[in-house]
Amino acid sequence: MKIYELKRVPNTRRFRMFLAEKGTEMAYHQVDLGAGENLEPAFLAKNPAGRTPVLELDDGTCLSETMTI
């Protein structure tokens, strides 16, 4: 699994704390919002809203709602 995130976003910090409590290891990819990486077609295919965090499961399914993740 992989998380697309920006560390300074509150929802991302909340998700990281939850994973730390569970002891779950995760691959992280930092999305550069300032450079517009969240608006590129590859990212919009994962989350059409262009927001972080996005959890990409091993089968390629992406979850983009924080409450769902």
CHARMM internal coordinates of N, CA and C (Angstrom, degrees):
IC EDIT
DIST 1 N 1 CA 1.4512
DIST 1 CA 1 C 1.5144
ANGL 1 N 1 CA 1 C 109.16
DIST 1 C 2 N 1.3207
ANGL 1 CA 1 C 2 N 114.86
DIHE 1 N 1 CA 1 C 2 N 156.51
DIST 2 N 2 CA 1.4577
ANGL 1 C 2 N 2 CA 120.42
DIHE 1 CA 1 C 2 N 2 CA -177.31
DIST 2 CA 2 C 1.5256
ANGL 2 N 2 CA 2 C 108.84
DIHE 1 C 2 N 2 CA 2 C -143.74
DIST 2 C 3 N 1.3206
ANGL 2 CA 2 C 3 N 114.93
DIHE 2 N 2 CA 2 C 3 N 142.34
DIST 3 N 3 CA 1.4640
ANGL 2 C 3 N 3 CA 121.75
DIHE 2 CA 2 C 3 N 3 CA 176.97
DIST 3 CA 3 C 1.5248
ANGL 3 N 3 CA 3 C 108.57
DIHE 2 C 3 N 3 CA 3 C -111.51
DIST 3 C 4 N 1.3312
ANGL 3 CA 3 C 4 N 115.95
DIHE 3 N 3 CA 3 C 4 N 128.14
DIST 4 N 4 CA 1.4608
ANGL 3 C 4 N 4 CA 122.29
DIHE 3 CA 3 C 4 N 4 CA 171.42
DIST 4 CA 4 C 1.5157
ANGL 4 N 4 CA 4 C 105.37
DIHE 3 C 4 N 4 CA 4 C -98.39
DIST 4 C 5 N 1.3179
ANGL 4 CA 4 C 5 N 116.72
DIHE 4 N 4 CA 4 C 5 N 122.85
DIST 5 N 5 CA 1.4574
ANGL 4 C 5 N 5 CA 119.73
DIHE 4 CA 4 C 5 N 5 CA -170.76
DIST 5 CA 5 C 1.5105
ANGL 5 N 5 CA 5 C 112.41
DIHE 4 C 5 N 5 CA 5 C -153.46
DIST 5 C 6 N 1.3241
ANGL 5 CA 5 C 6 N 114.47
DIHE 5 N 5 CA 5 C 6 N 173.07
DIST 6 N 6 CA 1.4489
ANGL 5 C 6 N 6 CA 124.16
DIHE 5 CA 5 C 6 N 6 CA 166.93
DIST 6 CA 6 C 1.5181
ANGL 6 N 6 CA 6 C 104.50
DIHE 5 C 6 N 6 CA 6 C -132.13
DIST 6 C 7 N 1.3237
ANGL 6 CA 6 C 7 N 117.87
DIHE 6 N 6 CA 6 C 7 N 118.44
DIST 7 N 7 CA 1.4694
ANGL 6 C 7 N 7 CA 122.16
DIHE 6 CA 6 C 7 N 7 CA -170.80
DIST 7 CA 7 C 1.5239
ANGL 7 N 7 CA 7 C 114.37
DIHE 6 C 7 N 7 CA 7 C -54.27
DIST 7 C 8 N 1.3177
ANGL 7 CA 7 C 8 N 118.41
DIHE 7 N 7 CA 7 C 8 N -32.47
DIST 8 N 8 CA 1.4646
ANGL 7 C 8 N 8 CA 119.74
DIHE 7 CA 7 C 8 N 8 CA -174.85
DIST 8 CA 8 C 1.5259
ANGL 8 N 8 CA 8 C 114.54
DIHE 7 C 8 N 8 CA 8 C -82.24
DIST 8 C 9 N 1.3198
ANGL 8 CA 8 C 9 N 117.68
DIHE 8 N 8 CA 8 C 9 N -2.52
DIST 9 N 9 CA 1.4645
ANGL 8 C 9 N 9 CA 121.63
DIHE 8 CA 8 C 9 N 9 CA 177.94
DIST 9 CA 9 C 1.5347
ANGL 9 N 9 CA 9 C 108.93
DIHE 8 C 9 N 9 CA 9 C -79.50
DIST 9 C 10 N 1.3390
ANGL 9 CA 9 C 10 N 118.74
DIHE 9 N 9 CA 9 C 10 N 129.48
DIST 10 N 10 CA 1.4685
ANGL 9 C 10 N 10 CA 121.02
DIHE 9 CA 9 C 10 N 10 CA -176.18
DIST 10 CA 10 C 1.5286
ANGL 10 N 10 CA 10 C 114.39
DIHE 9 C 10 N 10 CA 10 C -55.63
DIST 10 C 11 N 1.3213
ANGL 10 CA 10 C 11 N 118.43
DIHE 10 N 10 CA 10 C 11 N -41.99
DIST 11 N 11 CA 1.4680
ANGL 10 C 11 N 11 CA 119.92
DIHE 10 CA 10 C 11 N 11 CA -179.15
DIST 11 CA 11 C 1.5202
ANGL 11 N 11 CA 11 C 111.28
DIHE 10 C 11 N 11 CA 11 C -63.05
DIST 11 C 12 N 1.3070
ANGL 11 CA 11 C 12 N 116.76
DIHE 11 N 11 CA 11 C 12 N -35.37
DIST 12 N 12 CA 1.4645
ANGL 11 C 12 N 12 CA 120.95
DIHE 11 CA 11 C 12 N 12 CA 178.53
DIST 12 CA 12 C 1.5218
ANGL 12 N 12 CA 12 C 110.45
DIHE 11 C 12 N 12 CA 12 C -67.36
DIST 12 C 13 N 1.3262
ANGL 12 CA 12 C 13 N 117.37
DIHE 12 N 12 CA 12 C 13 N -42.85
DIST 13 N 13 CA 1.4698
ANGL 12 C 13 N 13 CA 120.50
DIHE 12 CA 12 C 13 N 13 CA 178.84
DIST 13 CA 13 C 1.5184
ANGL 13 N 13 CA 13 C 110.36
DIHE 12 C 13 N 13 CA 13 C -61.48
DIST 13 C 14 N 1.3210
ANGL 13 CA 13 C 14 N 117.21
DIHE 13 N 13 CA 13 C 14 N -41.51
DIST 14 N 14 CA 1.4613
ANGL 13 C 14 N 14 CA 121.84
DIHE 13 CA 13 C 14 N 14 CA 179.28
DIST 14 CA 14 C 1.5316
ANGL 14 N 14 CA 14 C 109.87
DIHE 13 C 14 N 14 CA 14 C -61.80
DIST 14 C 15 N 1.3150
ANGL 14 CA 14 C 15 N 116.74
DIHE 14 N 14 CA 14 C 15 N -42.90
DIST 15 N 15 CA 1.4562
ANGL 14 C 15 N 15 CA 121.07
DIHE 14 CA 14 C 15 N 15 CA -179.93
DIST 15 CA 15 C 1.5237
ANGL 15 N 15 CA 15 C 110.91
DIHE 14 C 15 N 15 CA 15 C -66.02
DIST 15 C 16 N 1.3423
ANGL 15 CA 15 C 16 N 118.06
DIHE 15 N 15 CA 15 C 16 N -40.45
DIST 16 N 16 CA 1.4688
ANGL 15 C 16 N 16 CA 121.46
DIHE 15 CA 15 C 16 N 16 CA 177.97
DIST 16 CA 16 C 1.5258
ANGL 16 N 16 CA 16 C 111.07
DIHE 15 C 16 N 16 CA 16 C -62.22
DIST 16 C 17 N 1.3260
ANGL 16 CA 16 C 17 N 117.23
DIHE 16 N 16 CA 16 C 17 N -40.34
DIST 17 N 17 CA 1.4647
ANGL 16 C 17 N 17 CA 120.50
DIHE 16 CA 16 C 17 N 17 CA 178.75
DIST 17 CA 17 C 1.5217
ANGL 17 N 17 CA 17 C 110.54
DIHE 16 C 17 N 17 CA 17 C -63.29
DIST 17 C 18 N 1.3241
ANGL 17 CA 17 C 18 N 117.08
DIHE 17 N 17 CA 17 C 18 N -42.00
DIST 18 N 18 CA 1.4610
ANGL 17 C 18 N 18 CA 121.38
DIHE 17 CA 17 C 18 N 18 CA 178.65
DIST 18 CA 18 C 1.5310
ANGL 18 N 18 CA 18 C 110.23
DIHE 17 C 18 N 18 CA 18 C -61.18
DIST 18 C 19 N 1.3345
ANGL 18 CA 18 C 19 N 117.37
DIHE 18 N 18 CA 18 C 19 N -45.95
DIST 19 N 19 CA 1.4659
ANGL 18 C 19 N 19 CA 120.70
DIHE 18 CA 18 C 19 N 19 CA 179.54
DIST 19 CA 19 C 1.5248
ANGL 19 N 19 CA 19 C 111.23
DIHE 18 C 19 N 19 CA 19 C -63.50
DIST 19 C 20 N 1.3280
ANGL 19 CA 19 C 20 N 117.33
DIHE 19 N 19 CA 19 C 20 N -38.63
DIST 20 N 20 CA 1.4623
ANGL 19 C 20 N 20 CA 120.95
DIHE 19 CA 19 C 20 N 20 CA 178.60
DIST 20 CA 20 C 1.5336
ANGL 20 N 20 CA 20 C 110.55
DIHE 19 C 20 N 20 CA 20 C -63.32
DIST 20 C 21 N 1.3267
ANGL 20 CA 20 C 21 N 116.82
DIHE 20 N 20 CA 20 C 21 N -41.93
DIST 21 N 21 CA 1.4574
ANGL 20 C 21 N 21 CA 120.28
DIHE 20 CA 20 C 21 N 21 CA 178.10
DIST 21 CA 21 C 1.5245
ANGL 21 N 21 CA 21 C 112.00
DIHE 20 C 21 N 21 CA 21 C -62.56
DIST 21 C 22 N 1.3215
ANGL 21 CA 21 C 22 N 116.21
DIHE 21 N 21 CA 21 C 22 N -38.11
DIST 22 N 22 CA 1.4628
ANGL 21 C 22 N 22 CA 121.43
DIHE 21 CA 21 C 22 N 22 CA -179.80
DIST 22 CA 22 C 1.5260
ANGL 22 N 22 CA 22 C 112.52
DIHE 21 C 22 N 22 CA 22 C -80.29
DIST 22 C 23 N 1.3276
ANGL 22 CA 22 C 23 N 117.34
DIHE 22 N 22 CA 22 C 23 N -13.95
DIST 23 N 23 CA 1.4551
ANGL 22 C 23 N 23 CA 120.92
DIHE 22 CA 22 C 23 N 23 CA -177.99
DIST 23 CA 23 C 1.5233
ANGL 23 N 23 CA 23 C 112.39
DIHE 22 C 23 N 23 CA 23 C 72.84
DIST 23 C 24 N 1.3313
ANGL 23 CA 23 C 24 N 116.61
DIHE 23 N 23 CA 23 C 24 N 25.34
DIST 24 N 24 CA 1.4584
ANGL 23 C 24 N 24 CA 122.14
DIHE 23 CA 23 C 24 N 24 CA -178.25
DIST 24 CA 24 C 1.5191
ANGL 24 N 24 CA 24 C 110.79
DIHE 23 C 24 N 24 CA 24 C -87.35
DIST 24 C 25 N 1.3178
ANGL 24 CA 24 C 25 N 116.49
DIHE 24 N 24 CA 24 C 25 N 127.74
DIST 25 N 25 CA 1.4644
ANGL 24 C 25 N 25 CA 120.78
DIHE 24 CA 24 C 25 N 25 CA 176.86
DIST 25 CA 25 C 1.5166
ANGL 25 N 25 CA 25 C 108.60
DIHE 24 C 25 N 25 CA 25 C -89.00
DIST 25 C 26 N 1.3151
ANGL 25 CA 25 C 26 N 116.16
DIHE 25 N 25 CA 25 C 26 N 141.74
DIST 26 N 26 CA 1.4478
ANGL 25 C 26 N 26 CA 121.21
DIHE 25 CA 25 C 26 N 26 CA -174.32
DIST 26 CA 26 C 1.5263
ANGL 26 N 26 CA 26 C 109.13
DIHE 25 C 26 N 26 CA 26 C -144.71
DIST 26 C 27 N 1.3197
ANGL 26 CA 26 C 27 N 116.83
DIHE 26 N 26 CA 26 C 27 N 146.68
DIST 27 N 27 CA 1.4622
ANGL 26 C 27 N 27 CA 121.68
DIHE 26 CA 26 C 27 N 27 CA 172.12
DIST 27 CA 27 C 1.5377
ANGL 27 N 27 CA 27 C 106.55
DIHE 26 C 27 N 27 CA 27 C -86.58
DIST 27 C 28 N 1.3217
ANGL 27 CA 27 C 28 N 116.08
DIHE 27 N 27 CA 27 C 28 N 135.89
DIST 28 N 28 CA 1.4610
ANGL 27 C 28 N 28 CA 120.79
DIHE 27 CA 27 C 28 N 28 CA -178.13
DIST 28 CA 28 C 1.5185
ANGL 28 N 28 CA 28 C 109.89
DIHE 27 C 28 N 28 CA 28 C -118.76
DIST 28 C 29 N 1.3285
ANGL 28 CA 28 C 29 N 115.11
DIHE 28 N 28 CA 28 C 29 N 141.63
DIST 29 N 29 CA 1.4618
ANGL 28 C 29 N 29 CA 121.67
DIHE 28 CA 28 C 29 N 29 CA 174.28
DIST 29 CA 29 C 1.5216
ANGL 29 N 29 CA 29 C 106.88
DIHE 28 C 29 N 29 CA 29 C -126.92
DIST 29 C 30 N 1.3288
ANGL 29 CA 29 C 30 N 116.43
DIHE 29 N 29 CA 29 C 30 N 121.55
DIST 30 N 30 CA 1.4577
ANGL 29 C 30 N 30 CA 121.11
DIHE 29 CA 29 C 30 N 30 CA 179.35
DIST 30 CA 30 C 1.5232
ANGL 30 N 30 CA 30 C 110.08
DIHE 29 C 30 N 30 CA 30 C -80.83
DIST 30 C 31 N 1.3192
ANGL 30 CA 30 C 31 N 115.85
DIHE 30 N 30 CA 30 C 31 N 125.09
DIST 31 N 31 CA 1.4637
ANGL 30 C 31 N 31 CA 122.27
DIHE 30 CA 30 C 31 N 31 CA 179.70
DIST 31 CA 31 C 1.5282
ANGL 31 N 31 CA 31 C 107.50
DIHE 30 C 31 N 31 CA 31 C -95.17
DIST 31 C 32 N 1.3245
ANGL 31 CA 31 C 32 N 117.02
DIHE 31 N 31 CA 31 C 32 N 124.43
DIST 32 N 32 CA 1.4636
ANGL 31 C 32 N 32 CA 122.28
DIHE 31 CA 31 C 32 N 32 CA -179.06
DIST 32 CA 32 C 1.5297
ANGL 32 N 32 CA 32 C 109.06
DIHE 31 C 32 N 32 CA 32 C -85.79
DIST 32 C 33 N 1.3377
ANGL 32 CA 32 C 33 N 115.92
DIHE 32 N 32 CA 32 C 33 N 93.70
DIST 33 N 33 CA 1.4625
ANGL 32 C 33 N 33 CA 120.59
DIHE 32 CA 32 C 33 N 33 CA -179.09
DIST 33 CA 33 C 1.5197
ANGL 33 N 33 CA 33 C 111.17
DIHE 32 C 33 N 33 CA 33 C -67.27
DIST 33 C 34 N 1.3139
ANGL 33 CA 33 C 34 N 117.33
DIHE 33 N 33 CA 33 C 34 N -34.81
DIST 34 N 34 CA 1.4625
ANGL 33 C 34 N 34 CA 121.45
DIHE 33 CA 33 C 34 N 34 CA -179.69
DIST 34 CA 34 C 1.5177
ANGL 34 N 34 CA 34 C 112.33
DIHE 33 C 34 N 34 CA 34 C -62.42
DIST 34 C 35 N 1.3199
ANGL 34 CA 34 C 35 N 116.93
DIHE 34 N 34 CA 34 C 35 N -34.33
DIST 35 N 35 CA 1.4651
ANGL 34 C 35 N 35 CA 121.60
DIHE 34 CA 34 C 35 N 35 CA 179.43
DIST 35 CA 35 C 1.5310
ANGL 35 N 35 CA 35 C 111.58
DIHE 34 C 35 N 35 CA 35 C -88.51
DIST 35 C 36 N 1.3243
ANGL 35 CA 35 C 36 N 116.94
DIHE 35 N 35 CA 35 C 36 N -2.48
DIST 36 N 36 CA 1.4560
ANGL 35 C 36 N 36 CA 121.10
DIHE 35 CA 35 C 36 N 36 CA 178.13
DIST 36 CA 36 C 1.5186
ANGL 36 N 36 CA 36 C 114.43
DIHE 35 C 36 N 36 CA 36 C 80.48
DIST 36 C 37 N 1.3357
ANGL 36 CA 36 C 37 N 116.77
DIHE 36 N 36 CA 36 C 37 N 19.95
DIST 37 N 37 CA 1.4680
ANGL 36 C 37 N 37 CA 119.74
DIHE 36 CA 36 C 37 N 37 CA 179.40
DIST 37 CA 37 C 1.5288
ANGL 37 N 37 CA 37 C 111.34
DIHE 36 C 37 N 37 CA 37 C -58.63
DIST 37 C 38 N 1.3204
ANGL 37 CA 37 C 38 N 116.88
DIHE 37 N 37 CA 37 C 38 N -30.28
DIST 38 N 38 CA 1.4695
ANGL 37 C 38 N 38 CA 121.04
DIHE 37 CA 37 C 38 N 38 CA -179.87
DIST 38 CA 38 C 1.5315
ANGL 38 N 38 CA 38 C 112.58
DIHE 37 C 38 N 38 CA 38 C -72.25
DIST 38 C 39 N 1.3176
ANGL 38 CA 38 C 39 N 117.38
DIHE 38 N 38 CA 38 C 39 N -10.22
DIST 39 N 39 CA 1.4627
ANGL 38 C 39 N 39 CA 121.23
DIHE 38 CA 38 C 39 N 39 CA 179.87
DIST 39 CA 39 C 1.5263
ANGL 39 N 39 CA 39 C 112.62
DIHE 38 C 39 N 39 CA 39 C -105.01
DIST 39 C 40 N 1.3265
ANGL 39 CA 39 C 40 N 116.42
DIHE 39 N 39 CA 39 C 40 N 1.57
DIST 40 N 40 CA 1.4634
ANGL 39 C 40 N 40 CA 120.81
DIHE 39 CA 39 C 40 N 40 CA 178.33
DIST 40 CA 40 C 1.5270
ANGL 40 N 40 CA 40 C 109.58
DIHE 39 C 40 N 40 CA 40 C -76.71
DIST 40 C 41 N 1.3369
ANGL 40 CA 40 C 41 N 117.07
DIHE 40 N 40 CA 40 C 41 N 149.22
DIST 41 N 41 CA 1.4717
ANGL 40 C 41 N 41 CA 120.69
DIHE 40 CA 40 C 41 N 41 CA -177.69
DIST 41 CA 41 C 1.5294
ANGL 41 N 41 CA 41 C 114.35
DIHE 40 C 41 N 41 CA 41 C -53.27
DIST 41 C 42 N 1.3160
ANGL 41 CA 41 C 42 N 118.14
DIHE 41 N 41 CA 41 C 42 N -38.34
DIST 42 N 42 CA 1.4706
ANGL 41 C 42 N 42 CA 120.55
DIHE 41 CA 41 C 42 N 42 CA -178.84
DIST 42 CA 42 C 1.5279
ANGL 42 N 42 CA 42 C 111.02
DIHE 41 C 42 N 42 CA 42 C -62.62
DIST 42 C 43 N 1.3391
ANGL 42 CA 42 C 43 N 117.44
DIHE 42 N 42 CA 42 C 43 N -40.47
DIST 43 N 43 CA 1.4633
ANGL 42 C 43 N 43 CA 120.06
DIHE 42 CA 42 C 43 N 43 CA 179.20
DIST 43 CA 43 C 1.5307
ANGL 43 N 43 CA 43 C 110.60
DIHE 42 C 43 N 43 CA 43 C -75.80
DIST 43 C 44 N 1.3199
ANGL 43 CA 43 C 44 N 117.47
DIHE 43 N 43 CA 43 C 44 N -40.07
DIST 44 N 44 CA 1.4611
ANGL 43 C 44 N 44 CA 120.26
DIHE 43 CA 43 C 44 N 44 CA 179.92
DIST 44 CA 44 C 1.5213
ANGL 44 N 44 CA 44 C 112.16
DIHE 43 C 44 N 44 CA 44 C -64.14
DIST 44 C 45 N 1.3250
ANGL 44 CA 44 C 45 N 117.62
DIHE 44 N 44 CA 44 C 45 N -23.11
DIST 45 N 45 CA 1.4628
ANGL 44 C 45 N 45 CA 120.57
DIHE 44 CA 44 C 45 N 45 CA 174.60
DIST 45 CA 45 C 1.5282
ANGL 45 N 45 CA 45 C 110.27
DIHE 44 C 45 N 45 CA 45 C -68.97
DIST 45 C 46 N 1.3309
ANGL 45 CA 45 C 46 N 116.95
DIHE 45 N 45 CA 45 C 46 N -28.48
DIST 46 N 46 CA 1.4656
ANGL 45 C 46 N 46 CA 121.86
DIHE 45 CA 45 C 46 N 46 CA 178.31
DIST 46 CA 46 C 1.5266
ANGL 46 N 46 CA 46 C 110.92
DIHE 45 C 46 N 46 CA 46 C -82.91
DIST 46 C 47 N 1.3264
ANGL 46 CA 46 C 47 N 116.45
DIHE 46 N 46 CA 46 C 47 N -38.75
DIST 47 N 47 CA 1.4593
ANGL 46 C 47 N 47 CA 122.05
DIHE 46 CA 46 C 47 N 47 CA 179.27
DIST 47 CA 47 C 1.5239
ANGL 47 N 47 CA 47 C 108.69
DIHE 46 C 47 N 47 CA 47 C -146.11
DIST 47 C 48 N 1.3224
ANGL 47 CA 47 C 48 N 117.97
DIHE 47 N 47 CA 47 C 48 N 101.76
DIST 48 N 48 CA 1.4649
ANGL 47 C 48 N 48 CA 121.05
DIHE 47 CA 47 C 48 N 48 CA -178.06
DIST 48 CA 48 C 1.5317
ANGL 48 N 48 CA 48 C 114.26
DIHE 47 C 48 N 48 CA 48 C -59.04
DIST 48 C 49 N 1.3192
ANGL 48 CA 48 C 49 N 117.62
DIHE 48 N 48 CA 48 C 49 N -21.19
DIST 49 N 49 CA 1.4644
ANGL 48 C 49 N 49 CA 120.84
DIHE 48 CA 48 C 49 N 49 CA 178.06
DIST 49 CA 49 C 1.5320
ANGL 49 N 49 CA 49 C 111.49
DIHE 48 C 49 N 49 CA 49 C -78.58
DIST 49 C 50 N 1.3316
ANGL 49 CA 49 C 50 N 117.73
DIHE 49 N 49 CA 49 C 50 N -17.02
DIST 50 N 50 CA 1.4612
ANGL 49 C 50 N 50 CA 121.30
DIHE 49 CA 49 C 50 N 50 CA 178.50
DIST 50 CA 50 C 1.5118
ANGL 50 N 50 CA 50 C 114.44
DIHE 49 C 50 N 50 CA 50 C 74.66
DIST 50 C 51 N 1.3312
ANGL 50 CA 50 C 51 N 117.61
DIHE 50 N 50 CA 50 C 51 N 22.23
DIST 51 N 51 CA 1.4725
ANGL 50 C 51 N 51 CA 120.98
DIHE 50 CA 50 C 51 N 51 CA -178.25
DIST 51 CA 51 C 1.5237
ANGL 51 N 51 CA 51 C 110.70
DIHE 50 C 51 N 51 CA 51 C -107.28
DIST 51 C 52 N 1.3328
ANGL 51 CA 51 C 52 N 114.35
DIHE 51 N 51 CA 51 C 52 N 161.38
DIST 52 N 52 CA 1.4629
ANGL 51 C 52 N 52 CA 121.38
DIHE 51 CA 51 C 52 N 52 CA 175.38
DIST 52 CA 52 C 1.5217
ANGL 52 N 52 CA 52 C 107.58
DIHE 51 C 52 N 52 CA 52 C -114.31
DIST 52 C 53 N 1.3207
ANGL 52 CA 52 C 53 N 118.92
DIHE 52 N 52 CA 52 C 53 N 157.40
DIST 53 N 53 CA 1.4578
ANGL 52 C 53 N 53 CA 128.65
DIHE 52 CA 52 C 53 N 53 CA 0.97
DIST 53 CA 53 C 1.5213
ANGL 53 N 53 CA 53 C 112.03
DIHE 52 C 53 N 53 CA 53 C -84.00
DIST 53 C 54 N 1.3259
ANGL 53 CA 53 C 54 N 115.41
DIHE 53 N 53 CA 53 C 54 N 161.05
DIST 54 N 54 CA 1.4584
ANGL 53 C 54 N 54 CA 123.52
DIHE 53 CA 53 C 54 N 54 CA 173.30
DIST 54 CA 54 C 1.5194
ANGL 54 N 54 CA 54 C 106.76
DIHE 53 C 54 N 54 CA 54 C -129.90
DIST 54 C 55 N 1.3143
ANGL 54 CA 54 C 55 N 116.27
DIHE 54 N 54 CA 54 C 55 N 128.24
DIST 55 N 55 CA 1.4526
ANGL 54 C 55 N 55 CA 121.87
DIHE 54 CA 54 C 55 N 55 CA 176.42
DIST 55 CA 55 C 1.5236
ANGL 55 N 55 CA 55 C 107.77
DIHE 54 C 55 N 55 CA 55 C -101.00
DIST 55 C 56 N 1.3361
ANGL 55 CA 55 C 56 N 116.57
DIHE 55 N 55 CA 55 C 56 N 119.41
DIST 56 N 56 CA 1.4578
ANGL 55 C 56 N 56 CA 121.21
DIHE 55 CA 55 C 56 N 56 CA 176.80
DIST 56 CA 56 C 1.5196
ANGL 56 N 56 CA 56 C 108.33
DIHE 55 C 56 N 56 CA 56 C -102.90
DIST 56 C 57 N 1.3207
ANGL 56 CA 56 C 57 N 116.28
DIHE 56 N 56 CA 56 C 57 N 117.27
DIST 57 N 57 CA 1.4582
ANGL 56 C 57 N 57 CA 121.70
DIHE 56 CA 56 C 57 N 57 CA -179.88
DIST 57 CA 57 C 1.5265
ANGL 57 N 57 CA 57 C 110.53
DIHE 56 C 57 N 57 CA 57 C -77.03
DIST 57 C 58 N 1.3272
ANGL 57 CA 57 C 58 N 115.80
DIHE 57 N 57 CA 57 C 58 N 166.57
DIST 58 N 58 CA 1.4611
ANGL 57 C 58 N 58 CA 120.95
DIHE 57 CA 57 C 58 N 58 CA -178.02
DIST 58 CA 58 C 1.5282
ANGL 58 N 58 CA 58 C 112.88
DIHE 57 C 58 N 58 CA 58 C -59.82
DIST 58 C 59 N 1.3317
ANGL 58 CA 58 C 59 N 117.26
DIHE 58 N 58 CA 58 C 59 N -27.56
DIST 59 N 59 CA 1.4627
ANGL 58 C 59 N 59 CA 120.08
DIHE 58 CA 58 C 59 N 59 CA -179.49
DIST 59 CA 59 C 1.5296
ANGL 59 N 59 CA 59 C 112.91
DIHE 58 C 59 N 59 CA 59 C -87.44
DIST 59 C 60 N 1.3470
ANGL 59 CA 59 C 60 N 117.56
DIHE 59 N 59 CA 59 C 60 N 3.97
DIST 60 N 60 CA 1.4590
ANGL 59 C 60 N 60 CA 121.86
DIHE 59 CA 59 C 60 N 60 CA 178.32
DIST 60 CA 60 C 1.5129
ANGL 60 N 60 CA 60 C 114.43
DIHE 59 C 60 N 60 CA 60 C 94.35
DIST 60 C 61 N 1.3309
ANGL 60 CA 60 C 61 N 117.90
DIHE 60 N 60 CA 60 C 61 N -7.90
DIST 61 N 61 CA 1.4551
ANGL 60 C 61 N 61 CA 121.87
DIHE 60 CA 60 C 61 N 61 CA 176.77
DIST 61 CA 61 C 1.5235
ANGL 61 N 61 CA 61 C 109.38
DIHE 60 C 61 N 61 CA 61 C -67.48
DIST 61 C 62 N 1.3403
ANGL 61 CA 61 C 62 N 116.50
DIHE 61 N 61 CA 61 C 62 N 137.27
DIST 62 N 62 CA 1.4545
ANGL 61 C 62 N 62 CA 120.44
DIHE 61 CA 61 C 62 N 62 CA 179.65
DIST 62 CA 62 C 1.5195
ANGL 62 N 62 CA 62 C 110.61
DIHE 61 C 62 N 62 CA 62 C -116.12
DIST 62 C 63 N 1.3295
ANGL 62 CA 62 C 63 N 116.29
DIHE 62 N 62 CA 62 C 63 N 134.39
DIST 63 N 63 CA 1.4521
ANGL 62 C 63 N 63 CA 123.60
DIHE 62 CA 62 C 63 N 63 CA 175.88
DIST 63 CA 63 C 1.5224
ANGL 63 N 63 CA 63 C 106.71
DIHE 62 C 63 N 63 CA 63 C -112.33
DIST 63 C 64 N 1.3227
ANGL 63 CA 63 C 64 N 116.38
DIHE 63 N 63 CA 63 C 64 N 127.50
DIST 64 N 64 CA 1.4584
ANGL 63 C 64 N 64 CA 118.70
DIHE 63 CA 63 C 64 N 64 CA -175.41
DIST 64 CA 64 C 1.5183
ANGL 64 N 64 CA 64 C 114.49
DIHE 63 C 64 N 64 CA 64 C -120.09
DIST 64 C 65 N 1.3082
ANGL 64 CA 64 C 65 N 117.77
DIHE 64 N 64 CA 64 C 65 N -5.66
DIST 65 N 65 CA 1.4538
ANGL 64 C 65 N 65 CA 119.88
DIHE 64 CA 64 C 65 N 65 CA 177.17
DIST 65 CA 65 C 1.5232
ANGL 65 N 65 CA 65 C 109.04
DIHE 64 C 65 N 65 CA 65 C -91.55
DIST 65 C 66 N 1.3149
ANGL 65 CA 65 C 66 N 117.79
DIHE 65 N 65 CA 65 C 66 N 125.88
DIST 66 N 66 CA 1.4484
ANGL 65 C 66 N 66 CA 122.83
DIHE 65 CA 65 C 66 N 66 CA -175.49
DIST 66 CA 66 C 1.5253
ANGL 66 N 66 CA 66 C 111.73
DIHE 65 C 66 N 66 CA 66 C -56.50
DIST 66 C 67 N 1.3099
ANGL 66 CA 66 C 67 N 117.81
DIHE 66 N 66 CA 66 C 67 N -41.72
DIST 67 N 67 CA 1.4584
ANGL 66 C 67 N 67 CA 120.21
DIHE 66 CA 66 C 67 N 67 CA -179.02
DIST 67 CA 67 C 1.5230
ANGL 67 N 67 CA 67 C 110.73
DIHE 66 C 67 N 67 CA 67 C -66.05
DIST 67 C 68 N 1.3137
ANGL 67 CA 67 C 68 N 117.72
DIHE 67 N 67 CA 67 C 68 N -34.47
DIST 68 N 68 CA 1.4631
ANGL 67 C 68 N 68 CA 121.80
DIHE 67 CA 67 C 68 N 68 CA 178.55
DIST 68 CA 68 C 1.5218
ANGL 68 N 68 CA 68 C 110.67
DIHE 67 C 68 N 68 CA 68 C -69.44
DIST 68 C 69 N 1.3171
ANGL 68 CA 68 C 69 N 115.43
DIHE 68 N 68 CA 68 C 69 N -43.19
DIST 69 N 69 CA 1.4646
ANGL 68 C 69 N 69 CA 120.10
DIHE 68 CA 68 C 69 N 69 CA 179.61
DIST 69 CA 69 C 1.5032
ANGL 69 N 69 CA 69 C 109.07
DIHE 68 C 69 N 69 CA 69 C -60.56
END
COOR INIT
IC SEED 1 N 1 CA 1 C
IC BUILD
